[in-house]
Each structure stands twice: as structure tokens, then as C-alpha cells.
Amino acid sequence: MSQFKKVAFYTLGCKLNFSESSTIARNFEDQGFAKVDFSDTPDIFVINTCSVTENADKKCRSVVRRALKINPDAFITMIGCYAQLKPSEISEIPGVDLVLGANEKFNILDHIESLEKKENAQVLSNNIKETRTFVPSYSQGDRTRSFLKIQDGCDYFCTFCTIPLARGTSRNASIEETLAEARELAITDVREVVLTGVNIGDFGQGGAENFYELVQELDKIDGVDRWRISSIEPNLLSNEIIEFVASSTNFVPHFHIPLQSGSDDLLKAMRRKYDTTLYRNRVNKIKEMMPDACIGVDVIVGFPGETEDEFLKTVNFIKDLDISYLHVFTYSERANTTARKMSDVVPVNVRRDRSRQLQILSEKKKRHFYSTQMGKTKKVLFEAEENGGLINGFTENYVKIKTDYRPELVNQIVDVELAEIDRDGLVKIKVAETVA
């Protein structure tokens, strides 16, 4: 196919999707395609879909309409979780030419024989149970940070979640293969690598290799200044992992640990693999080893059976925890999940009200955490974007800062003093040195 063909990507959803889009884009470039912006009249649009976000169908239709406005003759391919879960539904969106499931998306170039628009979309999607291969991926394009996919799929089958149906069973490459990907990143301009996956703590699935061994080996790689662990299940976040991060100079003191509910009864109904006692112990252990550590928490509101009392258990549990911020998800019914068949459904207006309450609690937690950091000297990695004459960055423990834009700061790690929390919630700084 002509090397002058242009391809553009639109990615919905999680960091894992971004790492996979980036890897698929590199495959296109290796075959002579030019990767361009979405608005730059591409010949091919690849839309990487998400099933976790609400109104997935509506979002997909909206993106396809935008693509067709830009180039009515463009060849439109849909990949990702929603494409695996609802291939027929997504194939009926006007303008879609090709729908690829979890097994097929990395072989997308094998399925694009011509760029002619089709009357009916071609659907290539195997049963997810047949998806066994693991394709390593990492994001590129942001000089500052990359998302490195170390694991895919999940064996947990929580009652609210469709991810095992969209991505298959838990799997990963070997530690050595993962290190090879990491070394590729280490020779780029990237300063920080975020480890991502569906259930990264399950690396090795109880076999000869495990997540603890992986992070120890990654820590030895030269060329990456910061390693950041993304979301990790509390039952898989062992004390030895916490102690290792506390002793490492490269793994940063930032954890994101899904809670979902502060009620043990609801955790059982969700089929989670821990209780609130274990969760509290993990948080206490982190803070004991790393008092300045940032701890993010996922929580779901409005799960079936969440009475006002059960909700208040969650509120009070979080209030008592030394955590830094929340990601609040309003429960929504998903096809083919156990939770959809449960009784005691929480009215949608109540779910939204509870979500707002937890968003307010999150802001209070974040502001309190930030306030404990004022006057301290931290290392900030500055982003590339200029925002109205300002530049942003993050400390190792995930405090977001802002200061006057100076081009020499871009992608540099600089010692700064955290001075004050501004009205927008970001932290003003005093730069303690020019460039680290």
C-alpha cells in the first residue's frame, strides 16, 4: 500500500488503550504509513474503544461522525474492548468498515487489503476464551512519560466488571521480554514510565515469575528516572513490594489501590478478594514506610444493595484512611455481569447524589494531602505543554504544580520547594535549582 497513505488514531478509555494504540501506530509507520492528527484528513481512522465508560455506543458514534466530516471517504476501523464485547452493534454504526476483536487488533494491517468503503462492516472477532497471546506495548509521543503494558486480561470476574469478557484471561510476557521493551524506552527522551495493565499485580499468575521480581529487575535499568506503579489490587500489593518501593530511588512513592466499597458485605457481593481490614493494613503500611506517599483510591457508588447505611460505611471508612484522592465511579449496569441480575437496585438519582458526595470528599482529601507537603523540597518532572504562560509538572509523590513557563524546564526533573496551594488547587513553587 502506498507510503503516502495517512492514518490517525482516536483512543477512548484507559492508559492500557493508549499504550496499545501507540504500538499499533508504530506498526503502521513501519509499513510506510504516515501517522497524522485526527483532523489532518487521514485515509484511515483507527478508533480504540472502551467498554468501561458510560454511553460507549454514543461516544463511538460521535467519533465516527467527526471522522466522516473530516474525510467522508476514510476507511474506519474499530478496535478495543467495546469492539470485542459488542461487535455486531458497533458494526452497524454508519461509516464503520472494519471491526476487530481482542485477538485481531494487533494484526490490523493484515485485514486492510484496500481502503474502499464497504456497504457492510467486516467483523473479525473470535471468542475471547481463544485469546491467549500477549502483545507488549508502550505509548510514545509524550517525551516526558510513557505507559508500558506489562500484563493483560483478568481472572477475577468481579460481579460488576466486563473486562475479562473484553480482554480475556490474565497473561503477560516473561520478565526478560518485558525488560527488553523497557530498555527500548530507556534510550528515548522519556523520563518516567508508568507500569500498566488490567491487573498488574497478577503478573506471572502465581507461576515461576511474579510482579515483585519484575519491579526489582526494572529498577536496575539505566535511563529511566522514574517508575510509577499504576492501579494494583490490595490483595496483590504485598508488604515486600511496599518495602521495595520505599527503599528504591527510582520507583516513586505513589500507589493507586482500588477499594470499590468500605462495606465488607458489598465487597463480598462484588466478589472482591479482600476485606476492609486488609485494605486498611495496606494503607497503614505504606504510610508507615513512606509518610509522604500519595495514595489514590477507586470507589464505586450505587452498587446493588448499597443502602444508605452501607454507603455511609464507605464514607466513614475513607474519611478515616490516610489517602490522597478518589476516582469515583457511578455504578452502571453492564450486560453479561452477575451484578445486573441482582435485586435492591439503587435509583440513578441516588447514585449520582452519592457520587457528588464522594467527589467533595475527594477534593478535601487531596487538599489535605497537598497541605502536608507545603514547605517541603520535592523533585518535579515538568510537562511539555504551555498553558496560558504556565507550565505544569508532578512531584514524585504526584502533587501537581504550576509555575511560569520556561522552555528550559520542559522534560527536566528539578528540585523545587512547594510554596502554596492556589485557588485552582494546583501548587505554586519556588525553584530551588535550575535543572537537575
MARMI-54282 format. One record per residue (C-alpha): residue in three letters; y, z, x. Coordinates in steps of 0.02 Angstrom, whole numbers, plus 32768, in hexadecimal, padded with zeros to 4 digits. Layout:
BEGIN
ALAYZX
...
//
This chain:
BEGIN
MET800080008000
SER80AE7FD9803E
GLN80FC805580B5
PHE819E80418054
LYS815780957FB9
LYS81B081377F90
VAL816181D77F4C
ALA81B382747F07
PHE816A831D7ED8
TYR8198839A7E52
THR814184427E60
LEU813484C47DD7
GLY80F285737DF0
CYS80BB85D77E86
LYS80CA85D27F43
LEU801885937F4B
ASN804B84F87EE9
PHE80DC84DB7F62
SER806884E47FF9
GLU7FF084687FA7
SER807B83EF7F73
SER80BB83F08026
THR800E83C9806C
ILE7FF1833C7FEF
ALA809E82F7801C
ARG806E82F280D4
ASN7FD2828F80A4
PHE8041820E804E
GLU80B4820580E7
ASP801C81EB8158
GLN7FF3815280EF
GLY80A181068103
PHE80F781478066
ALA81A8818A806E
LYS81BC82378021
VAL8262823A7FC3
ASP82C382AA7F4E
PHE829782AA7E96
SER8338824D7E6B
ASP832481C67EF1
THR82CC81467E81
PRO821981667EBD
ASP818A80EE7E9A
ILE811481817E81
PHE8136822D7E38
VAL80B782B67E59
ILE80D0834A7DE5
ASN807483E87E17
THR805C844E7D79
CYS804785077D54
SER7FE7855D7CC8
VAL802B860C7CE3
THR80DD85E87CAA
GLU80FD85E77BF0
ASN811685417B97
ALA80B984E17C1F
ASP80A984497BAE
LYS816384487B86
LYS819384557C3E
CYS811E83C87C6F
ARG816483567BE7
SER8215837D7C1F
VAL81F083527CD5
VAL819882B07CA4
ARG822E827D7C38
ARG82A3829D7CCA
ALA823582357D3C
LEU823181A27CC3
LYS82EF81A77CB2
ILE82FD81977D6F
ASN827C810B7D79
PRO822B80CC7CD7
ASP81AC806A7D3E
ALA817680FD7DAA
PHE80BE812B7DB8
ILE80AC81DF7D7E
THR801E824E7DB9
MET7FFE82FE7D78
ILE7FA0837D7DE2
GLY7F90843B7DE7
CYS7F4F84C77D79
TYR7F8B84837CD2
ALA7F4283D87CFC
GLN7E99842C7D1B
LEU7E9E849A7C7F
LYS7EE2841C7C01
PRO7EC3836D7C49
SER7EB983177B9E
GLU7F57836B7B5F
ILE7FB8833F7BFC
SER7F77828B7BFB
GLU7FC882707B51
ILE807882917B92
PRO80D181E87B86
GLY80E6819A7C32
VAL805981F47C8C
ASP7FE5817E7CEB
LEU7F6C81EE7D48
VAL7F2C82A17D30
LEU7ECC82F27DBF
GLY7E6D83957DB8
ALA7E57841B7E3D
ASN7DCF83BC7E9A
GLU7E2783147E99
LYS7EDE833C7EBF
PHE7ECA833C7F7C
ASN7E7B828E7F73
ILE7F0C824A7F0E
LEU7F2381B47F80
ASP7E71817B7F5B
HIS7E9C81727EA2
ILE7F3F81117EAD
GLU7F04805D7EBC
SER7F9E800E7E71
LEU8042804D7E2E
GLU80377FF17D89
LYS806280577CF0
LYS7FCD80737C7E
GLU7FC080787BC2
ASN7F5081117BCE
ALA7F4E81907C5A
GLN7EB481967CC9
VAL7E6982457CCE
LEU7E00827E7D62
SER7DD283347D4E
ASN7D2A83827D76
ASN7CE684247D2F
ILE7D3D84AE7D90
LYS7C9284FB7DB7
GLU7C7384657E27
THR7D0F84887E8F
ARG7CD184D37F31
THR7D3A84857FB9
PHE7DCE84DC8009
VAL7E6084758046
PRO7ED584D280BD
SER7F8D84B68098
TYR803984EC80CF
SER80E984C68095
GLN816584698101
GLY8219843780ED
ASP826784E380F5
ARG8288850481AE
THR828F85BF8190
ARG81F085E68130
SER8146859B8108
PHE80C085CB808B
LEU801385C380DA
LYS7F8285B5805F
ILE7EF3861E80A1
GLN7E88862E8003
ASP7E7085DD7F59
GLY7E1D860A7EB4
CYS7DEA86B27E6D
ASP7D49870A7E3A
TYR7D9C87967DD7
PHE7DAC874E7D26
CYS7E3087C77CE7
THR7E3787BB7C29
PHE7EE787717C24
CYS7ED786F07CAF
THR7EA886377CB5
ILE7EB486237D72
PRO7DF686257D90
LEU7DE9859A7D0E
ALA7E7485387D62
ARG7E4985547E19
GLY7D9285847E1F
THR7D3886087E84
SER7D8186657F18
ARG7D7186047FBA
ASN7DC585EA8062
ALA7DB48597810B
SER7D7385F881A1
ILE7DE786668205
GLU7DE585E68293
GLU7E138556821E
THR7E9E85C081D3
LEU7EE085E98280
ALA7EE5852E82A8
GLU7F5985138212
ALA7FC385A68247
ARG7FD4856182F8
GLU801684BD82AF
LEU809F8523825B
ALA80C0858782F8
ILE80FE84EE8357
THR817D84C282CE
ASP8228851082AF
VAL81DE8586822D
ARG8204863D8253
GLU81A6868F81C3
VAL80FD86698176
VAL80CB86AF80CC
LEU800E86BF80B0
THR7FE7867E8003
GLY7F53865D7F91
VAL7F1086927EE7
ASN7EBC87317F24
ILE7EDD873A7FDF
GLY7E9087E57FF8
ASP7DE987987FC6
PHE7DEA872B8063
GLY7D34871E8099
GLN7CF187577FF0
GLY7C9687E9803E
GLY7C42877C80C2
ALA7C4887808180
GLU7D0687678187
ASN7D8E87C38128
PHE7E4A87CE810C
TYR7E62885E8186
GLU7E1287F98213
LEU7E7D876281E4
VAL7F2387BE81EF
GLN7EF2880A8296
GLU7ED3875C82DC
LEU7F7187118290
ASP7FD6879B82E1
LYS7FA48759838C
ILE7FED86AB8371
ASP808A868683D6
GLY811886298382
VAL811E868182D8
ASP819D870E82D3
ARG816D87528229
TRP80D0875681C0
ARG80E5878C810C
ILE805487B88098
SER806E87787FE7
SER801E87C57F4D
ILE7F81882A7F75
GLU7F11888A7EFC
PRO7F1D89487F11
ASN7E60895B7F1E
LEU7E5E88DE7FAE
LEU7EF489288009
SER7E9389A08078
ASN7EDB8A2E80DE
GLU7EAC89D0817D
ILE7F16893B8146
ILE7FA989AE8120
GLU7F958A0781C8
PHE7F8B89608222
VAL802C891F81D2
ALA808189C38200
SER805289AB82B7
SER807588F082C0
THR811A88AB8300
ASN8101880482A7
PHE80BA883481FC
VAL814D88728197
PRO81548911812C
HIS815288B88084
PHE80C588BE8005
HIS80B588747F58
ILE802D88CF7EF6
PRO800188A07E43
LEU7FFB89367DCF
GLN7FFE88E27D22
SER7FFA89897CC4
GLY80148A427CE2
SER7F918A6B7C5E
ASP7EDE8A7F7C9B
ASP7E9D8A4E7BEE
LEU7EFC89AA7BF4
LEU7EC789897CA8
LYS7E1389997C6D
ALA7E3589247BDA
MET7E8588A77C53
ARG7DE788B57CBF
ARG7E4A88E87D58
LYS7DEB89307DEC
TYR7E5089D07E0A
ASP7EA28A5F7DAE
THR7F4E8AAE7DBB
THR7F0F8B337E35
LEU7ED88AAF7EB3
TYR7F7B8A517E9A
ARG7FE58AEC7EB8
ASN7F808B137F55
ARG7FA38A657F9B
VAL805F8A767F7E
ASN80628B247FC9
LYS80008AEA8062
ILE807B8A5A8080
LYS81128ACC8072
GLU80C28B4F80E0
MET80A38ACF816A
MET81418A66814C
PRO81CB8AC680F1
ASP823C8A2C80ED
ALA81B589B880A7
CYS81E0894C8012
ILE815F894F7F87
GLY816388D07EF9
VAL80FD88E87E5B
ASP80BB88707DD6
VAL80B288B87D26
ILE8080886C7C7E
VAL80CF88A77BDC
GLY808C888D7B2C
PHE7FD388807B57
PRO7F6788997ABA
GLY7F5489527A95
GLU7FF589837AF0
THR80388A057A78
GLU80E18A567A94
ASP80878AE97AE8
GLU80268A747B5D
PHE80C68A197B89
LEU811D8ABE7BB0
LYS808D8AE97C25
THR80B88A4C7C87
VAL81738A747C87
ASN81598B277CC1
PHE80D68AF67D42
ILE814D8A777D90
LYS81E08AF07D8A
ASP817C8B6D7DF1
LEU81448AEB7E71
ASP81A78AC87F10
ILE81AB8A0C7EF3
SER8238898F7F0D
TYR8237890D7E81
LEU81D088C67DF2
HIS8196881A7DBE
VAL8188882D7D02
PHE811787B87C9F
THR811B87B47BE2
TYR806887A17BA6
SER804386FB7B51
GLU7F9E86C27B09
ARG7F38864B7B73
ALA7EAB85DC7B35
ASN7DFA860C7B6C
THR7E2A86BD7BA0
THR7DD8875B7B5D
ALA7E8187AB7B37
ARG7EA987237AB8
LYS7E1C87657A49
MET7E5688197A52
SER7EA0887579BE
ASP7F3B88E479BB
VAL7FAB885379E8
VAL805A88887A1B
PRO80E5882D79BB
VAL814587B17A26
ASN81ED88057A06
VAL81A488AB7A43
ARG816088557AE0
ARG820C880F7B06
ASP826188B67AEB
ARG81E7890D7B61
SER820188847BE1
ARG82BD88A27BDC
GLN82A1895D7BF5
LEU8239893E7C90
GLN82B688C07CD3
ILE833A89487CCB
LEU82C489C27D22
SER82A4893F7DA8
GLU835F892C7DCA
LYS836F89E97DDB
LYS82DB89F27E51
LYS831E89647EBB
ARG83CC89AF7EC6
HIS83848A587EF6
PHE83178A087F7D
TYR83AC89A87FC1
SER84158A467FC2
THR83958A9D8032
GLN83AD8A1180B2
MET846B8A1C80C2
GLY84A88A468171
LYS84048A1081C1
THR83F28983823F
LYS837688FD820A
LYS834588508243
VAL837E87C681CE
LEU8336871781CA
PHE83C286A6818D
GLU83A386168113
ALA83E485658127
GLU844385528084
GLU84FD856F8076
ASN852F85C17FD1
GLY85E985B97FB2
GLY861685E08065
LEU858E86648074
ILE84E4866A80C8
ASN845086D1808B
GLY83BD871B80E4
PHE8334879E80D6
THR830F8836813E
GLU825D88558176
ASN824B88CC80E1
TYR828F884C8066
VAL83418886804A
LYS83A887ED801C
ILE844E87E48078
LYS84E78776807A
THR8572875680F6
ASP85F186CF8121
TYR859D862B814A
ARG858F86038203
PRO8522856E8233
GLU84E485C382D2
LEU848F86488265
VAL841D85CC820C
ASN836485F1822B
GLN838F867C82A5
ILE8350872F82A2
VAL83E387A282BF
ASP83F8885F82CA
VAL847088978242
GLU84AE893981F7
LEU849A8943813A
ALA854789768100
GLU855689788041
ILE850C89367FA0
ASP858388B97F50
ARG859F88A37E95
ASP852188137E90
GLY849988867ED5
LEU849488347F80
VAL84B78895801F
LYS854E887A808F
ILE852D888E8148
LYS857B88AB81F1
VAL853188368274
ALA84FB88A28306
GLU84DC8812837C
THR84F787568381
VAL8448870D8381
ALA839E875A83A2
//
